[in-house]
């Protein structure tokens, strides 16, 4: 004889199955949320590379225009209005033949407003006025600050793949100037042929 399951016990089983399904759904949801929160953050170097690429607009394909004899390393000098009155000696260092054979001055990056940039242009040394000048983004300025670069000028050297190879404050003493002049020609582009 068939025994019939009482109606009340079927409802109990259904409730238990609903409770188990809700618990399983909760566990899956929590796992997804926690995984999204703990996604690895990009490193400071990754952020700097991305921000500099944006600030310097290097994603425009200018690497395809690179001449074979041109050095594979590009230097950018980050500066502000106060630096125009003689604090850009690092440009002279980058123009030295011993340095320029290895590192090219690719441009200047201005940390300030558009109005300040308009006031800075005529104050630049004559040799620097022909260089391309771009403004930093807020994010790149904040990133440089997080890296400890709170005063300008700052020298940023990128390799052919637009990765940061070297970053430093401009030399503030004669000894630091000489050391930087010796160091820059010895930077190599690991990807160069």
N, C-alpha and C positions, 0 to 999 in steps of 0.2 A: 504494500500500500504506500502510496505517495504521502510523504509527510509534507505538509505545507509549512513554510516558514512564516512565522507570525509577522504581520504587517509592521509591528513596532520594531522588530529586529532588523528588517530591511531598511527602515529609516535610520536606525542606528549605524548600520554598515555604510550607508550613503553619507551620513554625517562624518564618519571617521575617514572615509575616502576623500571627502571635501577638505577636511582638516589636513590630511597628509598632502594633498595637492597644493593647498595654500602654503604649507610649510616649505614644500619643494620649490614653489614659485618664489617665495621670499628668499630662500637661500640663493637661488640663481640670480635674482635681482640684486641682492647685496654683493654677490661676487662680481657682477658686471660693474656696479658702481664703484666698488673698491679698486678693481683693476683700472678703471678709467682715472681714478684719483691718483693712483700710484704709478702712472705712466712715467717713464724716465724723462726728466726735464733735460732739455738740451744744455750742453756745457756752455760755459762762458765763451769759450773759443768759437763754438758753433753760432752762438748769438752774435758775437762780434763779427764773424764772417758774414752772416746774413745782413746785419745792420750796415756794415761797411759797403757791402755789395749794393744795398739800397741807396745809401748816402752818396756813394761814388758813382752810381749808375753803371757799374762795370758789367752788368748783365746784358749790355747792349751789343755785345759781340765785338768789342774793340780788340779782344785777344786774337781774332782772326786777322786783324790788320798788322799784327806784330811783325816787324822786319826781322829776318834771321840774324842779323848782326846786332840787334838791339838786346840789351841784357834782359834776362827773364824775370828779374825782380823789379817791382815798381814801388817807389816810395811816395807816400802822401804825407803832407805836413798839416796837422790840425792846428789852427791858430784862431785868435780872436782879435778884436780891435786894438786892445792894449799892446799886442805883440808887434804891431806895425812900426813902432817907433824905434826899432833896432834890435828886437828880440828874435829876429829871424835869421841869425847867422848860420843856422843849420842848413839853410839853402845854399850858402857858399860852400859848405862842407860837401853837400850832395853833388855840387857841380865840379868838384875836384876830379881831375882825370882818373886818379887812382880809385876813386869811388864810383864815378859815373860809368866806368867800363863794366861794372857789376850791377849797379843799381841806378835806375832811371827815375828822375823826378817826374811822376805822372800827373801831379796836380796838388792843389791846395784844398783843404776842407775848412770852411769857416764855421766856427762855433758861435753863433749869434743870430740876431734878427736880420731881415733883409735890409732895413735901414742902416744898421751897423755895418753891413757888408758894403753898402754904397759909400759910407764914410771911410771904410778901410781901403778900398781899391786905390785911391790916389796916394795913400800913405805907404803902400807897398814899395819895396825896392824896385827899381826899374826892371831889373832882370826877372822879377817874379810876376810882373803884370801880364806877361804873355802866357803864363800857365793857366790851365783851366781851374776855375774855382767853383766849388759846390758847397752848399750849406749842409751841416750835419742834420740828421733827424733827431728828434727828442730822445728816441730809444737808443741811438748810438751814443749820444752824450751821456745818458744815464748809465749805459753799459761801461763806457770809459771811466766814469766816476766809480762804479762798482769795482772796477779793476784797480782803482787807486790813482788814476790819472785825473787829478782835479785842477791842474794848472796846465796852460799851454805855453809854448808849442809842444806838440807830440808828433813823433815820427812813427808812421806805420808802414811796414814793408810787406807787400803781398807777392806771392809767387805767381807763376803763369796760370795756375788753376784758381787764382784769386783767394788763396788761403793765407791767413796771417802767418808770416814767417818770423817777424820781429816787431816789437813795439817798445818804445822808450820815450821818456821825456827828452826834450832837446837839451844838449849839454849846457850846464850853467857855470862851468869853470873851464879854464884852459886845459887842465888835465882830462876832464871828461870829454872835451872836444877832441883831443888827441886820441883817446881810447876809442871813441865812436868812429873816428876816421880810420883806425886800424881794424875795427870789427866789421864794418859794413862791406869792405871788399872780400871778406872771408865768409860771408853768408853765401850759401850755395842753394841753388834750386834743385831739390832732390829729384825732381822730375825732368830736369833738363837732359837733352840727349848727350 
